[in-house]
Amino acid sequence: MIGVPYNIDGSESRLTGLAVSFGLGLCERYGLPVDQVDERLTSMEARMMLTEQRRTGQRRRKIRREDIDSLSAKLIAEAWLREN
């Protein structure tokens, strides 16, 4: 499963084609299906969740890009699991 970035309006972003090509490459290399998940808004949702955790004291550490990316990946995986 890979996250595919689209623009907010559903059109392809500059990274959409690269993500799809990467998924196809994985499929060809390993002979396994690779599902694509729309990752629109996951970074924004992750940032909002982490900001709320800091506001409520659940999180003390400064929010880093790596934290947002990690939580975004989790949100993408959860969306895939819900759909499958």
Phi and psi restraints in degrees (range 20) as a CNS / XPLOR table:
assign (resid 1 and name C) (resid 2 and name N)
       (resid 2 and name CA) (resid 2 and name C) 1.0 -128.8 20.0 2
assign (resid 2 and name N) (resid 2 and name CA)
       (resid 2 and name C) (resid 3 and name N) 1.0 148.6 20.0 2
assign (resid 2 and name C) (resid 3 and name N)
       (resid 3 and name CA) (resid 3 and name C) 1.0 -86.4 20.0 2
assign (resid 3 and name N) (resid 3 and name CA)
       (resid 3 and name C) (resid 4 and name N) 1.0 132.9 20.0 2
assign (resid 3 and name C) (resid 4 and name N)
       (resid 4 and name CA) (resid 4 and name C) 1.0 -114.0 20.0 2
assign (resid 4 and name N) (resid 4 and name CA)
       (resid 4 and name C) (resid 5 and name N) 1.0 121.5 20.0 2
assign (resid 4 and name C) (resid 5 and name N)
       (resid 5 and name CA) (resid 5 and name C) 1.0 -82.5 20.0 2
assign (resid 5 and name N) (resid 5 and name CA)
       (resid 5 and name C) (resid 6 and name N) 1.0 124.8 20.0 2
assign (resid 5 and name C) (resid 6 and name N)
       (resid 6 and name CA) (resid 6 and name C) 1.0 -119.1 20.0 2
assign (resid 6 and name N) (resid 6 and name CA)
       (resid 6 and name C) (resid 7 and name N) 1.0 158.4 20.0 2
assign (resid 6 and name C) (resid 7 and name N)
       (resid 7 and name CA) (resid 7 and name C) 1.0 -69.0 20.0 2
assign (resid 7 and name N) (resid 7 and name CA)
       (resid 7 and name C) (resid 8 and name N) 1.0 163.5 20.0 2
assign (resid 7 and name C) (resid 8 and name N)
       (resid 8 and name CA) (resid 8 and name C) 1.0 -57.9 20.0 2
assign (resid 8 and name N) (resid 8 and name CA)
       (resid 8 and name C) (resid 9 and name N) 1.0 -30.5 20.0 2
assign (resid 8 and name C) (resid 9 and name N)
       (resid 9 and name CA) (resid 9 and name C) 1.0 -85.5 20.0 2
assign (resid 9 and name N) (resid 9 and name CA)
       (resid 9 and name C) (resid 10 and name N) 1.0 2.7 20.0 2
assign (resid 9 and name C) (resid 10 and name N)
       (resid 10 and name CA) (resid 10 and name C) 1.0 93.6 20.0 2
assign (resid 10 and name N) (resid 10 and name CA)
       (resid 10 and name C) (resid 11 and name N) 1.0 -7.3 20.0 2
assign (resid 10 and name C) (resid 11 and name N)
       (resid 11 and name CA) (resid 11 and name C) 1.0 -76.3 20.0 2
assign (resid 11 and name N) (resid 11 and name CA)
       (resid 11 and name C) (resid 12 and name N) 1.0 162.9 20.0 2
assign (resid 11 and name C) (resid 12 and name N)
       (resid 12 and name CA) (resid 12 and name C) 1.0 -70.9 20.0 2
assign (resid 12 and name N) (resid 12 and name CA)
       (resid 12 and name C) (resid 13 and name N) 1.0 140.4 20.0 2
assign (resid 12 and name C) (resid 13 and name N)
       (resid 13 and name CA) (resid 13 and name C) 1.0 -91.8 20.0 2
assign (resid 13 and name N) (resid 13 and name CA)
       (resid 13 and name C) (resid 14 and name N) 1.0 178.4 20.0 2
assign (resid 13 and name C) (resid 14 and name N)
       (resid 14 and name CA) (resid 14 and name C) 1.0 -67.4 20.0 2
assign (resid 14 and name N) (resid 14 and name CA)
       (resid 14 and name C) (resid 15 and name N) 1.0 -17.9 20.0 2
assign (resid 14 and name C) (resid 15 and name N)
       (resid 15 and name CA) (resid 15 and name C) 1.0 -100.8 20.0 2
assign (resid 15 and name N) (resid 15 and name CA)
       (resid 15 and name C) (resid 16 and name N) 1.0 -7.3 20.0 2
assign (resid 15 and name C) (resid 16 and name N)
       (resid 16 and name CA) (resid 16 and name C) 1.0 -57.6 20.0 2
assign (resid 16 and name N) (resid 16 and name CA)
       (resid 16 and name C) (resid 17 and name N) 1.0 -51.9 20.0 2
assign (resid 16 and name C) (resid 17 and name N)
       (resid 17 and name CA) (resid 17 and name C) 1.0 -60.0 20.0 2
assign (resid 17 and name N) (resid 17 and name CA)
       (resid 17 and name C) (resid 18 and name N) 1.0 -39.7 20.0 2
assign (resid 17 and name C) (resid 18 and name N)
       (resid 18 and name CA) (resid 18 and name C) 1.0 -63.8 20.0 2
assign (resid 18 and name N) (resid 18 and name CA)
       (resid 18 and name C) (resid 19 and name N) 1.0 -42.3 20.0 2
assign (resid 18 and name C) (resid 19 and name N)
       (resid 19 and name CA) (resid 19 and name C) 1.0 -65.1 20.0 2
assign (resid 19 and name N) (resid 19 and name CA)
       (resid 19 and name C) (resid 20 and name N) 1.0 -43.7 20.0 2
assign (resid 19 and name C) (resid 20 and name N)
       (resid 20 and name CA) (resid 20 and name C) 1.0 -63.9 20.0 2
assign (resid 20 and name N) (resid 20 and name CA)
       (resid 20 and name C) (resid 21 and name N) 1.0 -43.1 20.0 2
assign (resid 20 and name C) (resid 21 and name N)
       (resid 21 and name CA) (resid 21 and name C) 1.0 -62.0 20.0 2
assign (resid 21 and name N) (resid 21 and name CA)
       (resid 21 and name C) (resid 22 and name N) 1.0 -40.8 20.0 2
assign (resid 21 and name C) (resid 22 and name N)
       (resid 22 and name CA) (resid 22 and name C) 1.0 -61.1 20.0 2
assign (resid 22 and name N) (resid 22 and name CA)
       (resid 22 and name C) (resid 23 and name N) 1.0 -45.3 20.0 2
assign (resid 22 and name C) (resid 23 and name N)
       (resid 23 and name CA) (resid 23 and name C) 1.0 -61.9 20.0 2
assign (resid 23 and name N) (resid 23 and name CA)
       (resid 23 and name C) (resid 24 and name N) 1.0 -42.2 20.0 2
assign (resid 23 and name C) (resid 24 and name N)
       (resid 24 and name CA) (resid 24 and name C) 1.0 -63.9 20.0 2
assign (resid 24 and name N) (resid 24 and name CA)
       (resid 24 and name C) (resid 25 and name N) 1.0 -38.8 20.0 2
assign (resid 24 and name C) (resid 25 and name N)
       (resid 25 and name CA) (resid 25 and name C) 1.0 -62.5 20.0 2
assign (resid 25 and name N) (resid 25 and name CA)
       (resid 25 and name C) (resid 26 and name N) 1.0 -41.6 20.0 2
assign (resid 25 and name C) (resid 26 and name N)
       (resid 26 and name CA) (resid 26 and name C) 1.0 -62.4 20.0 2
assign (resid 26 and name N) (resid 26 and name CA)
       (resid 26 and name C) (resid 27 and name N) 1.0 -43.2 20.0 2
assign (resid 26 and name C) (resid 27 and name N)
       (resid 27 and name CA) (resid 27 and name C) 1.0 -60.5 20.0 2
assign (resid 27 and name N) (resid 27 and name CA)
       (resid 27 and name C) (resid 28 and name N) 1.0 -47.4 20.0 2
assign (resid 27 and name C) (resid 28 and name N)
       (resid 28 and name CA) (resid 28 and name C) 1.0 -66.0 20.0 2
assign (resid 28 and name N) (resid 28 and name CA)
       (resid 28 and name C) (resid 29 and name N) 1.0 -41.2 20.0 2
assign (resid 28 and name C) (resid 29 and name N)
       (resid 29 and name CA) (resid 29 and name C) 1.0 -68.2 20.0 2
assign (resid 29 and name N) (resid 29 and name CA)
       (resid 29 and name C) (resid 30 and name N) 1.0 -42.5 20.0 2
assign (resid 29 and name C) (resid 30 and name N)
       (resid 30 and name CA) (resid 30 and name C) 1.0 -105.2 20.0 2
assign (resid 30 and name N) (resid 30 and name CA)
       (resid 30 and name C) (resid 31 and name N) 1.0 -7.0 20.0 2
assign (resid 30 and name C) (resid 31 and name N)
       (resid 31 and name CA) (resid 31 and name C) 1.0 65.7 20.0 2
assign (resid 31 and name N) (resid 31 and name CA)
       (resid 31 and name C) (resid 32 and name N) 1.0 27.5 20.0 2
assign (resid 31 and name C) (resid 32 and name N)
       (resid 32 and name CA) (resid 32 and name C) 1.0 -119.4 20.0 2
assign (resid 32 and name N) (resid 32 and name CA)
       (resid 32 and name C) (resid 33 and name N) 1.0 151.0 20.0 2
assign (resid 32 and name C) (resid 33 and name N)
       (resid 33 and name CA) (resid 33 and name C) 1.0 -68.4 20.0 2
assign (resid 33 and name N) (resid 33 and name CA)
       (resid 33 and name C) (resid 34 and name N) 1.0 144.4 20.0 2
assign (resid 33 and name C) (resid 34 and name N)
       (resid 34 and name CA) (resid 34 and name C) 1.0 -125.6 20.0 2
assign (resid 34 and name N) (resid 34 and name CA)
       (resid 34 and name C) (resid 35 and name N) 1.0 111.1 20.0 2
assign (resid 34 and name C) (resid 35 and name N)
       (resid 35 and name CA) (resid 35 and name C) 1.0 -81.1 20.0 2
assign (resid 35 and name N) (resid 35 and name CA)
       (resid 35 and name C) (resid 36 and name N) 1.0 147.7 20.0 2
assign (resid 35 and name C) (resid 36 and name N)
       (resid 36 and name CA) (resid 36 and name C) 1.0 -106.9 20.0 2
assign (resid 36 and name N) (resid 36 and name CA)
       (resid 36 and name C) (resid 37 and name N) 1.0 133.9 20.0 2
assign (resid 36 and name C) (resid 37 and name N)
       (resid 37 and name CA) (resid 37 and name C) 1.0 -120.9 20.0 2
assign (resid 37 and name N) (resid 37 and name CA)
       (resid 37 and name C) (resid 38 and name N) 1.0 129.9 20.0 2
assign (resid 37 and name C) (resid 38 and name N)
       (resid 38 and name CA) (resid 38 and name C) 1.0 -66.5 20.0 2
assign (resid 38 and name N) (resid 38 and name CA)
       (resid 38 and name C) (resid 39 and name N) 1.0 119.9 20.0 2
assign (resid 38 and name C) (resid 39 and name N)
       (resid 39 and name CA) (resid 39 and name C) 1.0 -103.1 20.0 2
assign (resid 39 and name N) (resid 39 and name CA)
       (resid 39 and name C) (resid 40 and name N) 1.0 16.2 20.0 2
assign (resid 39 and name C) (resid 40 and name N)
       (resid 40 and name CA) (resid 40 and name C) 1.0 -53.7 20.0 2
assign (resid 40 and name N) (resid 40 and name CA)
       (resid 40 and name C) (resid 41 and name N) 1.0 135.1 20.0 2
assign (resid 40 and name C) (resid 41 and name N)
       (resid 41 and name CA) (resid 41 and name C) 1.0 71.5 20.0 2
assign (resid 41 and name N) (resid 41 and name CA)
       (resid 41 and name C) (resid 42 and name N) 1.0 -1.0 20.0 2
assign (resid 41 and name C) (resid 42 and name N)
       (resid 42 and name CA) (resid 42 and name C) 1.0 -67.3 20.0 2
assign (resid 42 and name N) (resid 42 and name CA)
       (resid 42 and name C) (resid 43 and name N) 1.0 -36.9 20.0 2
assign (resid 42 and name C) (resid 43 and name N)
       (resid 43 and name CA) (resid 43 and name C) 1.0 -65.4 20.0 2
assign (resid 43 and name N) (resid 43 and name CA)
       (resid 43 and name C) (resid 44 and name N) 1.0 -40.3 20.0 2
assign (resid 43 and name C) (resid 44 and name N)
       (resid 44 and name CA) (resid 44 and name C) 1.0 -65.4 20.0 2
assign (resid 44 and name N) (resid 44 and name CA)
       (resid 44 and name C) (resid 45 and name N) 1.0 -43.4 20.0 2
assign (resid 44 and name C) (resid 45 and name N)
       (resid 45 and name CA) (resid 45 and name C) 1.0 -63.1 20.0 2
assign (resid 45 and name N) (resid 45 and name CA)
       (resid 45 and name C) (resid 46 and name N) 1.0 -42.0 20.0 2
assign (resid 45 and name C) (resid 46 and name N)
       (resid 46 and name CA) (resid 46 and name C) 1.0 -62.8 20.0 2
assign (resid 46 and name N) (resid 46 and name CA)
       (resid 46 and name C) (resid 47 and name N) 1.0 -44.8 20.0 2
assign (resid 46 and name C) (resid 47 and name N)
       (resid 47 and name CA) (resid 47 and name C) 1.0 -60.8 20.0 2
assign (resid 47 and name N) (resid 47 and name CA)
       (resid 47 and name C) (resid 48 and name N) 1.0 -42.9 20.0 2
assign (resid 47 and name C) (resid 48 and name N)
       (resid 48 and name CA) (resid 48 and name C) 1.0 -63.9 20.0 2
assign (resid 48 and name N) (resid 48 and name CA)
       (resid 48 and name C) (resid 49 and name N) 1.0 -41.2 20.0 2
assign (resid 48 and name C) (resid 49 and name N)
       (resid 49 and name CA) (resid 49 and name C) 1.0 -64.3 20.0 2
assign (resid 49 and name N) (resid 49 and name CA)
       (resid 49 and name C) (resid 50 and name N) 1.0 -44.3 20.0 2
assign (resid 49 and name C) (resid 50 and name N)
       (resid 50 and name CA) (resid 50 and name C) 1.0 -66.9 20.0 2
assign (resid 50 and name N) (resid 50 and name CA)
       (resid 50 and name C) (resid 51 and name N) 1.0 -38.7 20.0 2
assign (resid 50 and name C) (resid 51 and name N)
       (resid 51 and name CA) (resid 51 and name C) 1.0 -62.5 20.0 2
assign (resid 51 and name N) (resid 51 and name CA)
       (resid 51 and name C) (resid 52 and name N) 1.0 -42.9 20.0 2
assign (resid 51 and name C) (resid 52 and name N)
       (resid 52 and name CA) (resid 52 and name C) 1.0 -64.1 20.0 2
assign (resid 52 and name N) (resid 52 and name CA)
       (resid 52 and name C) (resid 53 and name N) 1.0 -38.9 20.0 2
assign (resid 52 and name C) (resid 53 and name N)
       (resid 53 and name CA) (resid 53 and name C) 1.0 -62.1 20.0 2
assign (resid 53 and name N) (resid 53 and name CA)
       (resid 53 and name C) (resid 54 and name N) 1.0 -39.5 20.0 2
assign (resid 53 and name C) (resid 54 and name N)
       (resid 54 and name CA) (resid 54 and name C) 1.0 -67.3 20.0 2
assign (resid 54 and name N) (resid 54 and name CA)
       (resid 54 and name C) (resid 55 and name N) 1.0 -41.5 20.0 2
assign (resid 54 and name C) (resid 55 and name N)
       (resid 55 and name CA) (resid 55 and name C) 1.0 -62.2 20.0 2
assign (resid 55 and name N) (resid 55 and name CA)
       (resid 55 and name C) (resid 56 and name N) 1.0 -38.1 20.0 2
assign (resid 55 and name C) (resid 56 and name N)
       (resid 56 and name CA) (resid 56 and name C) 1.0 -89.3 20.0 2
assign (resid 56 and name N) (resid 56 and name CA)
       (resid 56 and name C) (resid 57 and name N) 1.0 -1.9 20.0 2
assign (resid 56 and name C) (resid 57 and name N)
       (resid 57 and name CA) (resid 57 and name C) 1.0 86.9 20.0 2
assign (resid 57 and name N) (resid 57 and name CA)
       (resid 57 and name C) (resid 58 and name N) 1.0 2.1 20.0 2
assign (resid 57 and name C) (resid 58 and name N)
       (resid 58 and name CA) (resid 58 and name C) 1.0 -71.7 20.0 2
assign (resid 58 and name N) (resid 58 and name CA)
       (resid 58 and name C) (resid 59 and name N) 1.0 -20.8 20.0 2
assign (resid 58 and name C) (resid 59 and name N)
       (resid 59 and name CA) (resid 59 and name C) 1.0 -132.6 20.0 2
assign (resid 59 and name N) (resid 59 and name CA)
       (resid 59 and name C) (resid 60 and name N) 1.0 130.6 20.0 2
assign (resid 59 and name C) (resid 60 and name N)
       (resid 60 and name CA) (resid 60 and name C) 1.0 -104.1 20.0 2
assign (resid 60 and name N) (resid 60 and name CA)
       (resid 60 and name C) (resid 61 and name N) 1.0 -32.4 20.0 2
assign (resid 60 and name C) (resid 61 and name N)
       (resid 61 and name CA) (resid 61 and name C) 1.0 -69.9 20.0 2
assign (resid 61 and name N) (resid 61 and name CA)
       (resid 61 and name C) (resid 62 and name N) 1.0 146.7 20.0 2
assign (resid 61 and name C) (resid 62 and name N)
       (resid 62 and name CA) (resid 62 and name C) 1.0 -59.9 20.0 2
assign (resid 62 and name N) (resid 62 and name CA)
       (resid 62 and name C) (resid 63 and name N) 1.0 146.2 20.0 2
assign (resid 62 and name C) (resid 63 and name N)
       (resid 63 and name CA) (resid 63 and name C) 1.0 -79.3 20.0 2
assign (resid 63 and name N) (resid 63 and name CA)
       (resid 63 and name C) (resid 64 and name N) 1.0 122.3 20.0 2
assign (resid 63 and name C) (resid 64 and name N)
       (resid 64 and name CA) (resid 64 and name C) 1.0 -107.5 20.0 2
assign (resid 64 and name N) (resid 64 and name CA)
       (resid 64 and name C) (resid 65 and name N) 1.0 160.7 20.0 2
assign (resid 64 and name C) (resid 65 and name N)
       (resid 65 and name CA) (resid 65 and name C) 1.0 -56.6 20.0 2
assign (resid 65 and name N) (resid 65 and name CA)
       (resid 65 and name C) (resid 66 and name N) 1.0 -38.6 20.0 2
assign (resid 65 and name C) (resid 66 and name N)
       (resid 66 and name CA) (resid 66 and name C) 1.0 -62.9 20.0 2
assign (resid 66 and name N) (resid 66 and name CA)
       (resid 66 and name C) (resid 67 and name N) 1.0 -35.6 20.0 2
assign (resid 66 and name C) (resid 67 and name N)
       (resid 67 and name CA) (resid 67 and name C) 1.0 -65.5 20.0 2
assign (resid 67 and name N) (resid 67 and name CA)
       (resid 67 and name C) (resid 68 and name N) 1.0 -42.5 20.0 2
assign (resid 67 and name C) (resid 68 and name N)
       (resid 68 and name CA) (resid 68 and name C) 1.0 -65.2 20.0 2
assign (resid 68 and name N) (resid 68 and name CA)
       (resid 68 and name C) (resid 69 and name N) 1.0 -45.1 20.0 2
assign (resid 68 and name C) (resid 69 and name N)
       (resid 69 and name CA) (resid 69 and name C) 1.0 -62.5 20.0 2
assign (resid 69 and name N) (resid 69 and name CA)
       (resid 69 and name C) (resid 70 and name N) 1.0 -41.8 20.0 2
assign (resid 69 and name C) (resid 70 and name N)
       (resid 70 and name CA) (resid 70 and name C) 1.0 -63.7 20.0 2
assign (resid 70 and name N) (resid 70 and name CA)
       (resid 70 and name C) (resid 71 and name N) 1.0 -46.9 20.0 2
assign (resid 70 and name C) (resid 71 and name N)
       (resid 71 and name CA) (resid 71 and name C) 1.0 -67.6 20.0 2
assign (resid 71 and name N) (resid 71 and name CA)
       (resid 71 and name C) (resid 72 and name N) 1.0 -36.3 20.0 2
assign (resid 71 and name C) (resid 72 and name N)
       (resid 72 and name CA) (resid 72 and name C) 1.0 -60.6 20.0 2
assign (resid 72 and name N) (resid 72 and name CA)
       (resid 72 and name C) (resid 73 and name N) 1.0 -44.1 20.0 2
assign (resid 72 and name C) (resid 73 and name N)
       (resid 73 and name CA) (resid 73 and name C) 1.0 -60.6 20.0 2
assign (resid 73 and name N) (resid 73 and name CA)
       (resid 73 and name C) (resid 74 and name N) 1.0 -40.3 20.0 2
assign (resid 73 and name C) (resid 74 and name N)
       (resid 74 and name CA) (resid 74 and name C) 1.0 -62.7 20.0 2
assign (resid 74 and name N) (resid 74 and name CA)
       (resid 74 and name C) (resid 75 and name N) 1.0 -43.5 20.0 2
assign (resid 74 and name C) (resid 75 and name N)
       (resid 75 and name CA) (resid 75 and name C) 1.0 -64.5 20.0 2
assign (resid 75 and name N) (resid 75 and name CA)
       (resid 75 and name C) (resid 76 and name N) 1.0 -38.7 20.0 2
assign (resid 75 and name C) (resid 76 and name N)
       (resid 76 and name CA) (resid 76 and name C) 1.0 -64.6 20.0 2
assign (resid 76 and name N) (resid 76 and name CA)
       (resid 76 and name C) (resid 77 and name N) 1.0 -44.8 20.0 2
assign (resid 76 and name C) (resid 77 and name N)
       (resid 77 and name CA) (resid 77 and name C) 1.0 -63.5 20.0 2
assign (resid 77 and name N) (resid 77 and name CA)
       (resid 77 and name C) (resid 78 and name N) 1.0 -41.1 20.0 2
assign (resid 77 and name C) (resid 78 and name N)
       (resid 78 and name CA) (resid 78 and name C) 1.0 -64.5 20.0 2
assign (resid 78 and name N) (resid 78 and name CA)
       (resid 78 and name C) (resid 79 and name N) 1.0 -38.8 20.0 2
assign (resid 78 and name C) (resid 79 and name N)
       (resid 79 and name CA) (resid 79 and name C) 1.0 -63.6 20.0 2
assign (resid 79 and name N) (resid 79 and name CA)
       (resid 79 and name C) (resid 80 and name N) 1.0 -41.3 20.0 2
assign (resid 79 and name C) (resid 80 and name N)
       (resid 80 and name CA) (resid 80 and name C) 1.0 -63.8 20.0 2
assign (resid 80 and name N) (resid 80 and name CA)
       (resid 80 and name C) (resid 81 and name N) 1.0 -44.3 20.0 2
assign (resid 80 and name C) (resid 81 and name N)
       (resid 81 and name CA) (resid 81 and name C) 1.0 -62.7 20.0 2
assign (resid 81 and name N) (resid 81 and name CA)
       (resid 81 and name C) (resid 82 and name N) 1.0 -39.3 20.0 2
assign (resid 81 and name C) (resid 82 and name N)
       (resid 82 and name CA) (resid 82 and name C) 1.0 -62.9 20.0 2
assign (resid 82 and name N) (resid 82 and name CA)
       (resid 82 and name C) (resid 83 and name N) 1.0 -37.0 20.0 2
assign (resid 82 and name C) (resid 83 and name N)
       (resid 83 and name CA) (resid 83 and name C) 1.0 -80.9 20.0 2
assign (resid 83 and name N) (resid 83 and name CA)
       (resid 83 and name C) (resid 84 and name N) 1.0 -17.8 20.0 2
